[in-house]
Structures are given as structure tokens and as C-alpha cells.
Amino acid sequence: MADEPVSAADLQRFRLFAGQADADLGGLAGSARRFRLPDREVLVHRGEPSTDVWLVLSGRIALSMEHEGRSVLVMTLGPGDMLGWSTLRDDPSALTTARCVGATELIAIPADRLRDALADCTPMAHTLVRRLLGIAAADLEATRVQLLRVGREGVISAG
């Protein structure tokens, strides 16, 4: 599917942008694009330069990384989730490999456009910063929980 336009209403479906005025989101929506990827398609490989923040409309994204010669699942994201918030930092390279699990529809927002919106001294910018910090904190906690599970698979305990 070719890239499709994105509206402010599309962005408002996501926690980051919920409740924001159409006029405030118009520039971000205008720079964003909607697209679909097939099952097992890699969105970005760990360590690659990353220039977009993605919003998952449908399907799932598995985030993984290599550790001691094996792939370790870090997190799985689904509809309503955001990935790529780390592209808003200095040295915006992917921290994990993102692979589609099933056909997946996404919205891509150029990170530089989102950084510009966050730099404005507007009520929307303050709200977005608070929400982004909340999303990052929740993602880090979910990753911690997932990584604590690694290595526990197949453990047999006496009852």
C-alpha cells in the first residue's frame, strides 16, 4: 500500500495526542504518513539511524535485541502503542530491532517535526513532554519485566 495521508483525528486516537486541538496537530499530521507492512517485515534494525516515531494502528511489533548469540524479546507493542521515542534523543539510532508480527499498519511521524513541536513553549508542548515521559517510563518498566522473564523459560521446580 502506498503511503496515505494522516489527519489530526488519526493522531488523536493515540494517548500522546489525545485531546489536542486539530489546529495544533495539523502540522504534525501533514508531515506524517500511514503505511502497511507485511508479517515479519523489519521496520528498523538495532543500531541503524532512526528518523521516525511510529504509532501502531493495527497488528503487532516485536522489539528484540541480540544477547549472547540469541535473539531476546524485549517488548511487544500493539494498536495504540508508540515506538521510536528514543529517536527524540541525541544520536537517534534504534535501540532494538522492530519486526512486524502479522500485517501491521503504522503512522510514521518525522522525529525532527515532533522535536520542533516539543520545543515550542505552548500548553500542547508541555502536555506532550509529560506524556512522552510517561510513555518512556511505562515502556522501560515493561522491558524490565520482560527481561526478568528471560532465562526462566523451561525452569522446572519441585512441588
N, C-alpha and C positions, 0 to 999 in steps of 0.2 A: 504494500500500500504506500502510495506517495504521502509525503508529509501533508498534514491537514492543518488549517488554521486553528488557533486556540482563542477562546473568548474569556472574558473576566469571569463569567459564570463557571467555566470549566475549572479555573483556578480556585474559585470559592468553594469547591467541593472538598478541598484539602484543608486540614487543620491549620496549616501555616497561613492560609489566606482567607479563612472563613470570616465572614462579617465585614470584610474590607469593601469599600465602595468600588463600583465598576470603574469610575473615573480614575481612581488611584491605581487600579490594576491594569488599566488599558495599555500602558507602555510595555509592561512585562508580558501580557498576553500577546501583544503584537510581535514580540521577539521570540515567543515560544513556538514549538511545533509539536504536533501529535503524530505518532507513528506506531507501527506494529512490528514485532519481531517474532520469528518462529521459535518453537521449542528448542532448547539447548543453544540458542544463539548467545554469544558473549557480547554484552553491552560494553564492557571495558575490562581490561586485564590489569591486575595489581601492578603498580609502578608506572603505568602509562600516564602521560599527561591527560588531565581530565578538565573539560571546559564547560560541562553542563551539570545542572542539578535536575534530577528526574523525579517525576511524580507517577506512581503506578495507578493506572486506570483499571486494568484487568490483568489477570494472570499472576504469576509469582516470579520473584527474582531471588536466586540463591547467592549469597555472598560467601566467598570462600578464600582461603589462602593456603599456600604450601607450607608444611611444617614437617621437618624430619622425613622428607621424601613422600609425604602423603598429603592429600587434599583434606583440609579441615573446614567443615561448615561453620561459619561464624554467625550467620543470621539468615532468616528467610523473610522476605518482605512481600506484601500483597496489596490489594486495592486500598487506596487511601494513604499508603505509605510514601515516604520521600527517601531518596537515596542520592548521595553525592554532595551532602552538606560539607564534606571535607574539601571540596573544590573552592570553598569560600576563604580558605586559609592561604598563607604564603606557600609556595611550592605546591600548586594544586595537582598532585598526582593521585591516582586511585590507590586507596589503602587496601582494597580487596578486589578479587575478580568477581564480576557480576554476570551471572548466567541466567537466562530465561528458563523457567520451569513451566512448560506449556506455552502456548501462544500468549504473548504479552503485549498490552497496549500501554504506551507511556506518553507523557508530556515531557519534553526537554526544554528547560529554561537556561539560556546562556548565563553562566555564573557571573560574568562581568556585569550583566544587566541587573542581576539580583544584588550584587555588591553595591552597585550605584544606588539602588532603591534603599538599601540598608544604611547608606552613608547620609541620606537626606535627614535633616532634623525635623521630621514630621511625626505626628502621632502614629501613622502607619509604620514608619521605620522602627520606632520604639517597640511597637507590638510585635513586628516581625522578628526583631532581635530576641525578645523574650521567648517567643515561640520556638525559634531556632535553637536556642539554648536548651529548652525543654525537650525538643526532639533529639538533640545530640545526647543529652543526659539519659533519656529513655533508651536510645539505641546502644549506648555504652553499657547500660545495665543489662539489656537483653543479650548483648555479646558476652558479658561476663558470665551470665547464667549458662549460655550455650557452651562456652569454653570449659566451664566446670564439669559439663557432661562428657566432654571428650575423654576417652580412655575408660569410661565406666561401662561402655557397651560390652555385653558379654560377661560381666563380672558375676560370678556365682557365689552366693553367700549361703552358709548353712543356716537352716531354720531351726 
